[in-house]
């Protein structure tokens, strides 16, 4: 997951390392100090959700899990899906294709299906909201060209994902959301 924009707000400095289901009662605080200058907690309006994309890559009913390398800033050694920050000016679908190409080497021509899943609103361990745009990409290709964000990948049956105890906390939610296809746009 890359953050290519040079700007940071206090709310942007959180990485989704331990995301849990979004709940209204979460306390929104400055990522560095935990409080606003006045000492009060940030409100959701002051800290809008940070948008990211998350892609599940599927081949013959199995999904690709990617182990995060030591060269990344978060989730090192954890099994993950393909993710990326939604860059300014890019649509979630455009960003999803960019991340897919960067992290797996797959292009649109390598896919037999690509579809959006249900969006997720999750909160990290500090209560900061994350809007996760989920996608499912289906390919017949077994070999993937992973970049330096990952040191390994494995194809796994969806029912076996829970055996990967060192997966990112919110992977199960992304897997479920990517199955739920909204009624708009499908590429086959």
C-alpha positions in Angstrom: 0.0 0.0 0.0 1.5 3.3 -1.1 0.8 6.9 -0.1 2.1 8.8 -3.1 0.6 12.2 -2.1 3.1 14.3 -0.1 0.5 15.8 2.1 -0.3 14.5 5.6 -3.0 15.5 8.1 -3.0 14.1 11.6 -5.7 11.7 10.4 -3.6 10.5 7.5 -0.7 9.2 9.6 -2.6 6.1 10.8 -1.8 2.8 9.0 -4.6 0.1 9.0 -2.6 -2.4 11.0 -5.4 -3.5 13.4 -8.7 -2.6 11.9 -11.9 -3.7 13.5 -15.5 -3.2 12.5 -16.6 0.5 12.5 -18.7 1.5 15.4 -20.3 4.9 16.0 -19.0 5.2 19.6 -15.3 5.2 18.6 -13.2 8.1 19.8 -11.5 10.1 17.0 -8.2 11.5 18.2 -5.0 13.0 16.7 -2.8 10.3 15.5 0.3 11.7 17.2 -1.0 13.2 20.4 -4.3 11.5 20.8 -6.1 14.9 21.3 -6.8 18.1 19.6 -5.0 21.2 20.8 -8.1 22.0 23.0 -7.7 18.5 24.6 -11.0 17.3 23.1 -11.3 14.3 20.9 -11.5 14.7 17.1 -15.0 14.3 15.7 -15.7 12.1 12.6 -16.3 15.3 10.6 -12.8 16.5 11.4 -11.3 13.2 10.4 -13.0 11.9 7.3 -12.4 8.3 6.3 -9.1 7.6 4.5 -10.0 5.7 1.3 -8.1 2.6 0.3 -8.7 -0.3 -2.2 -8.4 -4.0 -1.3 -8.4 -6.7 -4.0 -8.9 -10.4 -3.7 -7.2 -12.3 -6.6 -8.9 -15.6 -7.4 -7.8 -18.5 -9.6 -9.9 -21.7 -10.0 -11.8 -21.0 -6.8 -8.6 -20.4 -4.8 -7.5 -17.0 -3.6 -4.0 -15.5 -3.5 -2.6 -14.5 -0.1 0.4 -12.3 -0.1 3.0 -12.2 2.8 4.1 -8.6 3.5 7.9 -8.2 3.2 10.3 -6.6 5.7 10.7 -3.6 3.3 7.2 -2.2 4.1 6.3 0.0 6.9 3.4 -2.1 8.4 2.0 -5.6 8.6 5.5 -7.1 8.0 5.3 -10.9 7.7 1.5 -10.9 7.7 -0.7 -12.5 5.0 -2.7 -9.9 3.2 -4.6 -9.2 0.0 -3.6 -6.5 -2.5 -4.1 -3.0 -1.1 -3.4 0.6 -1.9 -4.3 4.1 -0.9 -6.9 5.8 -3.2 -4.9 8.5 -4.8 -6.3 11.9 -5.5 -8.1 12.0 -8.9 -8.3 8.2 -9.3 -11.5 6.3 -9.1 -11.5 3.2 -6.9 -11.5 1.0 -10.0 -8.6 2.8 -11.6 -6.6 2.5 -8.3 -7.5 -1.2 -8.0 -6.1 -1.9 -11.5 -2.9 0.1 -10.7 -2.3 -1.8 -7.5 -3.0 -5.1 -9.2 -0.4 -4.4 -11.9 2.2 -3.1 -9.4 1.8 -5.9 -6.9 1.1 -8.9 -9.0 2.0 -8.0 -12.6 -1.6 -8.7 -13.7 -3.2 -6.5 -16.3 -6.8 -6.2 -17.4 -6.0 -8.6 -20.3 -5.0 -11.3 -17.7 -8.4 -11.2 -16.0 -11.5 -13.3 -16.9 -13.6 -11.3 -14.4 -13.3 -8.1 -12.3 -16.0 -6.8 -10.1 -16.5 -4.4 -7.2 -17.5 -5.8 -3.9 -19.3 -4.1 -1.0 -17.5 -1.1 0.4 -16.4 -1.4 4.1 -16.2 1.3 6.7 -13.7 0.1 9.3 -11.9 1.8 12.2 -8.3 1.3 13.2 -7.2 0.7 16.8 -7.4 4.5 17.4 -10.9 4.8 16.0 -9.9 6.5 12.8 -12.2 5.6 10.0 -11.1 3.8 6.8 -13.3 3.5 3.7 -12.2 0.2 2.0 -13.3 -0.2 -1.6 -13.2 -4.0 -2.2 -12.8 -5.8 -5.5 -12.4 -9.3 -6.8 -10.2 -10.1 -9.8 -10.3 -13.6 -11.4 -7.4 -14.8 -13.5 -6.3 -18.1 -15.1 -2.6 -17.3 -14.4 -1.0 -19.3 -11.6 2.3 -17.4 -11.5 2.3 -13.8 -10.3 5.1 -11.3 -10.5 5.0 -9.9 -6.9 6.9 -6.7 -6.1 9.0 -5.8 -3.1 5.9 -5.2 -0.9 5.6 -9.0 -0.6 8.1 -11.7 -0.2 5.8 -14.6 -1.0 2.3 -15.6 -2.1 0.2 -18.7 -1.8 -3.0 -19.9 -3.4 -5.5 -21.0 -0.8 -9.0 -22.3 -0.7 -11.2 -19.6 0.9 -12.2 -22.1 3.7 -8.5 -22.4 4.6 -7.7 -18.7 5.1 -8.4 -18.8 8.8 -5.5 -21.3 9.2 -3.2 -18.4 8.4 -3.1 -17.1 11.9 -0.7 -14.3 11.1 -3.1 -12.6 8.5 -4.1 -9.0 8.8 -6.9 -8.5 11.2 -9.4 -7.2 8.6 -8.7 -9.7 5.8 -11.8 -11.8 6.7 -14.0 -8.8 6.3 -12.5 -7.9 2.9 -13.0 -11.5 1.7 -16.6 -11.4 2.7 -17.2 -7.9 1.2 -15.6 -8.9 -2.1 -18.1 -11.7 -2.5 -21.0 -9.4 -2.1 -21.2 -7.8 -5.6 -23.2 -4.5 -5.9 -25.6 -4.2 -8.9 -23.3 -1.9 -10.9 -20.7 -2.7 -13.4 -19.1 -6.1 -14.0 -16.4 -7.0 -16.5 -16.2 -10.5 -17.8 
